[in-house]
């Protein structure tokens, strides 16, 4: 039995098609919402006298409903005693705790949580804020409104 010879140009065309298709097999970015917040003392309600600051970087996976976050801070009056996501509230308005953040004293604070439909809707609408509390400022030392990036 004689082996069949496949033309080289056919093999090359097949490889190029495979590479092109491989680029199409990815999770669409629309399945994720990318979020951020810039935390300062003057955003606390009422504002506090403090020089600390922080940054939240987060992503929400719309398929799994998982919020993943990283909260970095600097210049606080002391070790964080608590940190939370609050809502629903626009900037300048206080609201209750929606999601606690483990304040282990680590910097950054990282975590994940599975959200309800209502929580996800509020978060993506910009109705959540995040803040960090200290012993000197137990009501909150720095705060930032969570918005899309």
PASEBA-1860 file (N, C-alpha, C; in nm, 3 decimals):
! residues 149
1> XXXXXXXX> 0.085/-0.117/0.000/0.000/0.000/0.000/0.090/0.123/0.000 ~ 0.057/0.216/-0.083/0.138/0.335/-0.100/0.084/0.449/-0.013 ~ 0.174/0.524/0.057/0.135/0.637/0.141/0.092/0.754/0.054 ~ -0.007/0.824/0.101/-0.058/0.939/0.027/0.025/1.062/0.064 ~ 0.065/1.141/-0.031/0.144/1.262/-0.010/0.050/1.381/-0.008 ~ 0.061/1.461/0.100/-0.022/1.580/0.114/0.062/1.700/0.073 ~ 0.012/1.784/-0.015/0.090/1.900/-0.058/0.121/1.993/0.059 ~ 0.240/2.050/0.058/0.287/2.138/0.166/0.196/2.260/0.181
9> XXXXXXXX> 0.149/2.317/0.072/0.064/2.436/0.082/-0.067/2.404/0.155 ~ -0.117/2.281/0.142/-0.237/2.241/0.214/-0.209/2.235/0.365 ~ -0.095/2.180/0.403/-0.056/2.170/0.544/-0.041/2.310/0.603 ~ 0.025/2.399/0.530/0.044/2.536/0.578/-0.091/2.606/0.594 ~ -0.180/2.592/0.499/-0.312/2.654/0.507/-0.390/2.599/0.626 ~ -0.381/2.471/0.650/-0.449/2.409/0.763/-0.395/2.463/0.895 ~ -0.264/2.477/0.907/-0.202/2.531/1.028/-0.244/2.677/1.051 ~ -0.245/2.756/0.946/-0.287/2.896/0.959/-0.432/2.906/1.004
17> XXXXXXXX> -0.518/2.821/0.951/-0.658/2.821/0.991/-0.673/2.782/1.138 ~ -0.594/2.684/1.183/-0.599/2.641/1.323/-0.556/2.753/1.416 ~ -0.451/2.825/1.379/-0.404/2.937/1.462/-0.509/3.046/1.467 ~ -0.572/3.077/1.355/-0.675/3.181/1.352/-0.794/3.142/1.440 ~ -0.835/3.017/1.434/-0.946/2.972/1.517/-0.911/2.969/1.665 ~ -0.788/2.934/1.697/-0.746/2.930/1.838/-0.760/3.067/1.902 ~ -0.736/3.172/1.826/-0.751/3.308/1.878/-0.894/3.344/1.908 ~ -0.988/3.272/1.854/-1.131/3.300/1.875/-1.186/3.227/1.996
25> XXXXXXXX> -1.114/3.131/2.050/-1.164/3.051/2.160/-1.110/3.107/2.291 ~ -1.170/3.218/2.334/-1.135/3.281/2.460/-1.264/3.323/2.530 ~ -1.255/3.345/2.660/-1.370/3.395/2.734/-1.389/3.541/2.696 ~ -1.503/3.580/2.649/-1.523/3.719/2.609/-1.506/3.814/2.727 ~ -1.439/3.928/2.703/-1.418/4.026/2.809/-1.549/4.080/2.861 ~ -1.654/4.074/2.782/-1.783/4.124/2.828/-1.839/4.040/2.943 ~ -1.780/3.924/2.968/-1.824/3.842/3.080/-1.764/3.891/3.212 ~ -1.678/3.992/3.205/-1.616/4.049/3.324/-1.641/4.199/3.332
33> XXXXXXXX> -1.662/4.247/3.453/-1.666/4.391/3.478/-1.540/4.423/3.559 ~ -1.462/4.518/3.512/-1.340/4.558/3.581/-1.368/4.686/3.658 ~ -1.334/4.684/3.787/-1.373/4.790/3.880/-1.252/4.850/3.950 ~ -1.271/4.973/4.003/-1.163/5.041/4.073/-1.222/5.137/4.175 ~ -1.138/5.180/4.267/-1.173/5.287/4.359/-1.043/5.349/4.408 ~ -1.046/5.478/4.427/-0.935/5.552/4.485/-0.983/5.601/4.622 ~ -0.920/5.553/4.729/-0.965/5.582/4.865/-0.887/5.699/4.925 ~ -0.960/5.795/4.983/-0.900/5.908/5.053/-0.985/5.942/5.175
41> XXXXXXXX> -0.928/6.019/5.267/-0.998/6.056/5.390/-1.110/6.155/5.363 ~ -1.095/6.241/5.262/-1.198/6.342/5.237/-1.326/6.284/5.176 ~ -1.324/6.157/5.136/-1.445/6.093/5.086/-1.529/6.030/5.197 ~ -1.470/6.018/5.318/-1.548/5.967/5.431/-1.660/6.066/5.460 ~ -1.772/6.018/5.514/-1.886/6.103/5.547/-1.917/6.087/5.695 ~ -1.886/6.192/5.776/-1.818/6.317/5.739/-1.669/6.292/5.714 ~ -1.603/6.385/5.641/-1.459/6.370/5.614/-1.380/6.366/5.744 ~ -1.268/6.296/5.742/-1.180/6.288/5.860/-1.046/6.350/5.826
49> XXXXXXXX> -0.974/6.389/5.931/-0.840/6.446/5.914/-0.741/6.328/5.914 ~ -0.697/6.288/5.798/-0.602/6.178/5.785/-0.531/6.194/5.651 ~ -0.415/6.133/5.640/-0.336/6.147/5.517/-0.324/6.016/5.439 ~ -0.392/5.913/5.484/-0.384/5.784/5.416/-0.452/5.784/5.281 ~ -0.421/5.681/5.206/-0.485/5.663/5.075/-0.487/5.515/5.042 ~ -0.563/5.481/4.941/-0.571/5.341/4.901/-0.623/5.327/4.760 ~ -0.608/5.205/4.708/-0.654/5.174/4.574/-0.721/5.037/4.575 ~ -0.837/5.030/4.514/-0.906/4.904/4.495/-0.898/4.868/4.348
57> XXXXXXXX> -0.857/4.746/4.319/-0.865/4.688/4.185/-0.947/4.562/4.198 ~ -1.051/4.550/4.116/-1.141/4.436/4.129/-1.195/4.394/3.993 ~ -1.241/4.270/3.988/-1.311/4.222/3.870/-1.430/4.139/3.916 ~ -1.538/4.152/3.840/-1.658/4.074/3.868/-1.685/3.985/3.748 ~ -1.688/3.855/3.772/-1.716/3.759/3.667/-1.867/3.740/3.660 ~ -1.926/3.785/3.551/-2.072/3.780/3.535/-2.124/3.637/3.519 ~ -2.038/3.546/3.478/-2.082/3.407/3.459/-2.084/3.332/3.592 ~ -1.979/3.349/3.672/-1.971/3.277/3.800/-2.024/3.359/3.917
65> XXXXXXXX> -2.047/3.490/3.893/-2.095/3.584/3.994/-1.993/3.607/4.105 ~ -1.864/3.587/4.075/-1.757/3.602/4.175/-1.689/3.738/4.158 ~ -1.682/3.810/4.270/-1.608/3.936/4.279/-1.471/3.903/4.337 ~ -1.365/3.939/4.266/-1.227/3.923/4.314/-1.170/4.062/4.333 ~ -1.103/4.086/4.446/-1.056/4.221/4.473/-0.918/4.220/4.541 ~ -0.851/4.335/4.522/-0.724/4.363/4.588/-0.730/4.508/4.635 ~ -0.716/4.528/4.766/-0.725/4.660/4.827/-0.590/4.694/4.889 ~ -0.523/4.793/4.831/-0.391/4.836/4.877/-0.406/4.969/4.949
73> XXXXXXXX> -0.328/4.989/5.058/-0.339/5.113/5.135/-0.201/5.158/5.181 ~ -0.193/5.287/5.216/-0.068/5.344/5.266/-0.101/5.466/5.353 ~ -0.012/5.495/5.446/-0.022/5.617/5.526/-0.135/5.623/5.625 ~ -0.190/5.510/5.665/-0.299/5.510/5.763/-0.244/5.545/5.901 ~ -0.333/5.587/5.990/-0.293/5.623/6.127/-0.255/5.500/6.210 ~ -0.285/5.383/6.160/-0.254/5.259/6.229/-0.295/5.140/6.144 ~ -0.287/5.024/6.202/-0.326/4.901/6.134/-0.478/4.902/6.111 ~ -0.522/4.858/5.996/-0.668/4.852/5.974/-0.735/4.761/6.077
81> XXXXXXXX> -0.845/4.810/6.133/-0.923/4.728/6.226/-1.041/4.662/6.156 ~ -1.080/4.718/6.043/-1.189/4.662/5.963/-1.185/4.723/5.824 ~ -1.246/4.654/5.730/-1.262/4.705/5.593/-1.388/4.641/5.537 ~ -1.462/4.719/5.459/-1.591/4.671/5.409/-1.624/4.731/5.273 ~ -1.710/4.661/5.201/-1.784/4.719/5.090/-1.919/4.760/5.148 ~ -1.966/4.880/5.115/-2.094/4.932/5.162/-2.183/4.963/5.043 ~ -2.314/4.962/5.065/-2.405/5.001/4.960/-2.548/4.968/4.997 ~ -2.643/5.000/4.914/-2.624/5.084/4.797/-2.619/5.231/4.837
89> XXXXXXXX> -2.526/5.305/4.777/-2.512/5.448/4.807/-2.430/5.517/4.700 ~ -2.471/5.636/4.665/-2.392/5.721/4.576/-2.280/5.783/4.659 ~ -2.184/5.844/4.593/-2.075/5.913/4.662/-2.134/6.018/4.756 ~ -2.077/6.028/4.876/-2.122/6.126/4.974/-2.236/6.082/5.062 ~ -2.283/5.958/5.043/-2.395/5.905/5.121/-2.347/5.778/5.191 ~ -2.383/5.763/5.319/-2.346/5.643/5.393/-2.448/5.532/5.373 ~ -2.400/5.409/5.384/-2.487/5.291/5.371/-2.431/5.180/5.458 ~ -2.508/5.076/5.475/-2.467/4.963/5.556/-2.364/4.875/5.486
97> XXXXXXXX> -2.305/4.788/5.565/-2.206/4.693/5.514/-2.276/4.591/5.426 ~ -2.222/4.571/5.306/-2.273/4.469/5.214/-2.182/4.347/5.217 ~ -2.052/4.373/5.226/-1.955/4.265/5.219/-1.833/4.300/5.305 ~ -1.809/4.224/5.412/-1.689/4.249/5.492/-1.563/4.201/5.420 ~ -1.454/4.271/5.446/-1.324/4.233/5.393/-1.238/4.192/5.511 ~ -1.179/4.075/5.505/-1.094/4.028/5.615/-0.977/4.125/5.632 ~ -0.971/4.192/5.748/-0.865/4.289/5.773/-0.756/4.223/5.858 ~ -0.674/4.144/5.793/-0.571/4.066/5.860/-0.445/4.146/5.891
105> XXXXXXXX> -0.443/4.272/5.852/-0.321/4.352/5.866/-0.229/4.335/5.747 ~ -0.263/4.245/5.657/-0.185/4.226/5.535/-0.209/4.344/5.442 ~ -0.111/4.375/5.362/-0.126/4.480/5.262/-0.062/4.429/5.134 ~ -0.142/4.404/5.031/-0.283/4.439/5.016/-0.377/4.337/5.080 ~ -0.502/4.381/5.099/-0.609/4.292/5.141/-0.668/4.233/5.014 ~ -0.677/4.100/5.009/-0.728/4.032/4.890/-0.840/3.938/4.929 ~ -0.931/3.917/4.835/-1.037/3.822/4.862/-1.128/3.801/4.743 ~ -1.224/3.712/4.764/-1.326/3.680/4.665/-1.457/3.658/4.737
113> XXXXXXXX> -1.566/3.688/4.668/-1.699/3.663/4.723/-1.796/3.640/4.608 ~ -1.892/3.554/4.630/-1.998/3.530/4.533/-2.113/3.625/4.567 ~ -2.156/3.702/4.467/-2.259/3.804/4.487/-2.396/3.754/4.445 ~ -2.498/3.814/4.506/-2.635/3.791/4.462/-2.660/3.878/4.338 ~ -2.772/3.853/4.270/-2.806/3.935/4.153/-2.820/4.082/4.192 ~ -2.886/4.108/4.304/-2.906/4.247/4.349/-2.772/4.313/4.380 ~ -2.684/4.243/4.451/-2.552/4.299/4.482/-2.474/4.329/4.355 ~ -2.478/4.237/4.259/-2.407/4.256/4.133/-2.460/4.378/4.058
121> XXXXXXXX> -2.590/4.394/4.057/-2.652/4.508/3.989/-2.608/4.640/4.053 ~ -2.613/4.645/4.185/-2.572/4.767/4.258/-2.425/4.797/4.237 ~ -2.341/4.695/4.245/-2.197/4.713/4.227/-2.167/4.771/4.090 ~ -2.224/4.711/3.986/-2.196/4.755/3.850/-2.258/4.891/3.817 ~ -2.356/4.932/3.896/-2.419/5.064/3.877/-2.343/5.174/3.952 ~ -2.234/5.139/4.020/-2.156/5.239/4.093/-2.215/5.275/4.228 ~ -2.295/5.184/4.285/-2.364/5.213/4.411/-2.298/5.148/4.533 ~ -2.174/5.105/4.520/-2.098/5.053/4.633/-1.978/5.142/4.657
129> XXXXXXXX> -1.936/5.150/4.783/-1.809/5.212/4.816/-1.733/5.118/4.908 ~ -1.605/5.141/4.918/-1.520/5.059/5.004/-1.450/5.152/5.102 ~ -1.437/5.108/5.227/-1.361/5.189/5.322/-1.282/5.102/5.418 ~ -1.182/5.167/5.477/-1.093/5.101/5.574/-1.102/5.179/5.705 ~ -1.118/5.107/5.814/-1.130/5.164/5.948/-1.000/5.143/6.025 ~ -0.971/5.234/6.118/-0.857/5.219/6.209/-0.905/5.251/6.351 ~ -0.820/5.228/6.450/-0.854/5.261/6.589/-0.874/5.412/6.605 ~ -0.796/5.492/6.537/-0.808/5.638/6.545/-0.936/5.686/6.477
137> XXXXXXXX> -0.974/5.620/6.368/-1.095/5.655/6.293/-1.184/5.532/6.280 ~ -1.256/5.497/6.389/-1.336/5.374/6.388/-1.454/5.378/6.292 ~ -1.499/5.496/6.253/-1.608/5.507/6.156/-1.561/5.496/6.012 ~ -1.429/5.495/5.993/-1.370/5.486/5.862/-1.263/5.592/5.845 ~ -1.147/5.552/5.795/-1.037/5.648/5.775/-1.022/5.689/5.629 ~ -1.040/5.593/5.538/-1.036/5.626/5.397/-1.150/5.553/5.326 ~ -1.200/5.617/5.221/-1.317/5.564/5.149/-1.303/5.598/5.001 ~ -1.360/5.509/4.917/-1.363/5.536/4.774/-1.484/5.472/4.709
145> XXXXX> -1.545/5.543/4.615/-1.660/5.491/4.541/-1.611/5.392/4.436 ~ -1.675/5.277/4.427/-1.635/5.174/4.331/-1.700/5.207/4.197 ~ -1.616/5.217/4.094/-1.663/5.249/3.959/-1.597/5.152/3.860 ~ -1.648/5.152/3.738/-1.587/5.066/3.635/-1.460/5.132/3.584 ~ -1.365/5.046/3.541/-1.239/5.097/3.484/-1.254/5.114/3.336
END
